[in-house]
Amino acid sequence: MTGEESNWTLVGSSLSHKAISECQLVLTATGIETRVERDTTRWLLFTRSEMESAARRQLEIYRKENKDVKRERAPSPQIDKGFVGCVFYVAVVWSVWLLESVGLLGEFPREGAMWAYAVREQGEWWRTFTALMLHGDVIHLVGNTAFGLIFGVIAGRHYGSGLAWLLIVLCGAAGNYLNALLQANMFVSIGASTGMFAAVGLIGGMFFRRRFISGRGWRYNAIPIVGVIGIFAFMGIGTERTDVVAHLTGLFCGLLAGIVVSSFDLRRIGKSGQTLAGIGALALLGIATVLA
């Protein structure tokens, strides 16, 4: 070994050339002379013997500052399969459509629509619920059915079918009420999509509240919120007949509810609690229907 060769000391090794190059860059940036070599299996990082202590100190600082955060999914347990609530959702909206098609609902389609003036000025709050069950045509109904099945199942899995659909109904109605406050007197709206966007908001709110990736800062964990906004931009803005404001207000109400409700351990509700919540959702729609 020559004197020149003995003056170099090994301070790091890695199977990854990228990793060893980053370490070399760190040392070079602090004025420490380095060289990289390759043996049979690994990349080796050397520095001058007199700089060994400083080099090791700089590498230790670098490792501490750039320690990989363990990417663990935040605890968001699956409570049930999420299918039961969707079955009732499909049964309700399709039953209303079929009964309306054969003329058995009388004035309900007119009295149940979300008419902004009636809700805002006449106190007919039930319209915010009944409007969720009405649809303009079969294409409108099929679209909301598919939308509801996708996001209803996801919400049901994490909230439980009963609680999820109670929240969807409540947030959908709240979204319709906010929509009524924002629209002109003669504005009329129908459709389950306000509730479906509430379901999207519930999902986003839960994953934001439960810390989508534990150990990350708020900016990183805002990814679910960005995802919710992306879904709204992709699916919530359509033709001139699309009630964009209702979609936005439903999403907003669902997002707030998701952040608040998911702060609790929803597993404590149990099967009986989920059943009561589901009955509550159906009861609200039933009472609104009677009042209409």
N, C-alpha and C positions, 0 to 999 in steps of 0.2 A: 504494500500500500504506500503510495507516495504521500509526501507531506501535504500536497494540495488536496488529495482525496480524504486524508484523515481530518482535515479541517472542516468537513461537512458532517452534520449530525441529523439523524432522522427525527422528525418531530410529528409526523403524521402519515397515515396510510389508509387507503380505501379501495374498495372494488370499483367504485364509481369515479370516472375521470372528472365528471362535473363537480362532485363534492370536493375532490382534491384541488381542482382549479379554483373553486371558491375560497378555499383556505389559503391558497397561494396568493390570490388577489388581496385578501385581508392583510397578509403579512407585507406584501409589496406596497400596499397603500400606507403602511406605517413605517416604511423605510427599511424593512428587514429583507436582506437578500435571500433569495430562495432558488431552488431548482427542483424539477420533478423528473423522476425516473420510473421506469416500468420493470417489475420483475415478472416472474412467470404468471402470477395471478392478480397482483395488486399494483396500484399506483402509489408511489412513495414520494413524500415531500421532505426535502432537506433544507437546512439553513446553516449558516456559519456557526461553528461551535461557540464562539463568543456571544452569539445572538440567541442561543438556545433558550435561555431563561425568559427573555423578552418575547420570543416567538410563542412559547407555550402559554405565557400569560395572555397574549393577544388572542390566541385560538380559544382559550377557555372563556374569555369575555365574549367572543363571537358566538360560541356554542350556547352560552347562557341567554344571550339576547335573542337568539334565533332558534330556541328550543321548540321542536315541533309540538304543537298542541294536539293532544289526543282527540281525534274527531269522533265523539260519541253522540249518538242520537239522544236528544233529551228524552226523559221519560214521558212517553205518551202511550200508555197501555191500550191494547185493543180490548174494548169492553164486550162487544159482540160482533157478529158478522155484518150487521148493518142492513140486512135484507128485509127484515120484518116491516120496518117503517116504510120502505119503498113499496112494498106490496099494498099497504093501505093508501099510500100516495096515489099510486096508479088506479086503485079501485075508486077513490074519491073523484079524481078529475075526469076519468073516463065515464063514470056513472052519471056525473053531472052533464057531460057532453051528450051522452046517449039519451038521457031524459029530455034534455033541451031539444035534441034533434027530432024527437017524436012528439014534441009539443006538450009534455007533461009538467013543465016547470012554470007555466003561466007567465007572470010578469017578473019572475026572478032574474032573468038575464038583464033586464033593464034596471030593476030595483037593486040588484046586487053589484052593479058596476061601480068602480071607484070614480064617482063624479065629484070633482074638486069642490064645487060650491056646496054640495050637500054635506060633504064631510066637514069642510071648514066652517061654513056658516050655519048649517042646520044641525050639526052635531050627530050626523048619521055615521058614527064610527064603525058600525058593523060592515059597511061597504069596503073598508080596508081589508077585512077578512074574506068576505064573499067574492071579491074581485079575484082572489087567488085561485078560485075554482072555475072561473069562466074563461073561455077561449074563443077567438074570433072565427077560426076555421080548423079543419083537421090538421093542416100543416103546422099551424101554431101549436096545437095540442101535442102532436108527435114530437116536435122539437123540444117542447118543455118536458115531455115525458122522458126523452133520452137524457136531457140535461139533468133532470131531477134524479134519475137513476144513478148517474155517474157520481155526482157530488153528494147525493143523499146517502149512498152506501159509504162513502169515505167519512162523512160527518157521523153517520151512525156507528161506525166502527170505533171512533174515538170518544164520542159523547154517549154512546148507547142509543139504540133506535128510538126509544121513547123520548128521552131528553132532546136528542138531536131534532126530531120533528116538532116538538113543542117549541124549541127555539127558532126553528125555521119559520113556523107559522107566526110566532110573535114578532120576529124581526122582519118578516115579509109584510105584516100588517103595519108595523112601525115605519117601514120604508114607504108604504103606500100613503101613510098619513103625512110624512114629510113631503112626499111628492105633491099631495093635495095643497099643502101650505105654499108650495113654490109655483104651482101652475095657475093659469087663468081660470075664471069661474066656470066656463063651459067645457073645460078639459075632462075627458072621460078615458079611463084606462081599465083593461082587464088582462088577466094572465098570471100564471104561476111563476113567471120568470123573476119577479121581485123577490119571491121566496127562494128561488134557486140561486140568485146572486147573494142572498143572505147566507145560504149554505156555503158558498165559496168564501164569504167573509168569515164565517165561523171556523172553517178549516184554517185559513190564514192566520186568524187571531190566536187560535190554539198553538200553532207551531211557533208563532212569534213569542207568545207568553211562555211557552215551555222551553225556549232557547233552542232553536233549530239545530245548532251545533254547540254543545256545551263548551265553555272555555273561550269562546270568541267574543269580540266586542259587539256593541249594538249595531254597528254598520253591517257587519257580516251577518248577524242574525236578523237583519231586516229583509233578507232574501225572500221569506214567505210573503211579506207585504208587496215586494216587487212582483212576485209571481201572481198575486191576486190582481194587481193593477194590469198585468199582462193579459190575464184571462178576460178582464173587463174590456180591454182594448180590442181583443180578438173576437169576443163573443157578444159583448154588450152594446156595440154600436153597429146598427144595421141600416135598414131602409128608413124612409121617412115615417113609416108606421111604427118603428121601434121606439118604445118609451125609454129613452136613454136615461132620463132623470130617475125614473123608477128603479132601473137597474143599479144606478149609482147609489141611491138612497138605501136600497136593500143591502147592497154590499157594505155600505158604511155601518148600518145597524148591526149586521152580522159580525163585522170585524170588531166593533166595540164589545158586543156580547161575548164573542169568543175570547177576547183578552181577559174579560172579567170572570166569566164562568170557569175557564180552564185553569184559573189560579187555585181551584179546589180539587181535592181528590175525588173524582167522579165515580170511582169504584165503590165508594161508600153508599151510593144511592141504592145499589142492589137491584135485583130483578123486579122486586115489587115496586120500587121507586120508578124504575123505567116504565113499568106497565102503567102506573098512575100518570106519569108524564105523557105517555102516548094517549091515554084516555082523555087527559086534559086538552091535548091538541085537537082531538076529534070533537070534544065538547065545545070548544071555542068556535069551531066552524059550524057546529050544529046550532048553537045559540045565535050566531050571526045570521044563519040562514032563516031561522024562525023570525027574527026581528025584521029581516028584509021583506 
